[in-house]
Amino acid sequence: MEGKEPLMRLLFKQRFFSWLDSYDIYDEAGAVLFTVEGRLSLGHCLDILNPAGETVGRVKEEVFTFLPRFRFYTGDTCLGEIKKELTFFRPSFRLDCNGWQVQGDIWEWDYTIRDGFGAVVAQISKEVFRFTDTYVLEIDNPQNTLLILMIALAIDAAKCSAGNG
């Protein structure tokens, strides 16, 4: 990141004709690494599947909250949560996971995730002028891929919940 090449770069693309939220996650070579399927539930519920079709993670919106809040799961284990905070000029999310922080730009297209020391863990950017939502995820450590994907999905879902996604 800042001056060095990311170790992993993913494309997160929403499917054009889809009743529920569904996405394909590609690597730079075009191989599908994950698929994301929305489930009918109260609030957003997104299952993340590996290429073999096995569920490897879930992003679930907590309902009956004033502002959007999402939790990240692998199996029954909650890895953390993200919630949108009330602000007027900048999108702001509070991330409770790994000591990371997320910062967004004023247009709500680009986000940076930093660790507790300020080092960049990942960058998330939205490509504009596309028929479907398309995000680019630049991830510093491939071991964080699933968690970074969960955060990006939650931010996108929170923006949809707020009506500006």
Disulfide bonds with the S-S distance in Angstrom:
none
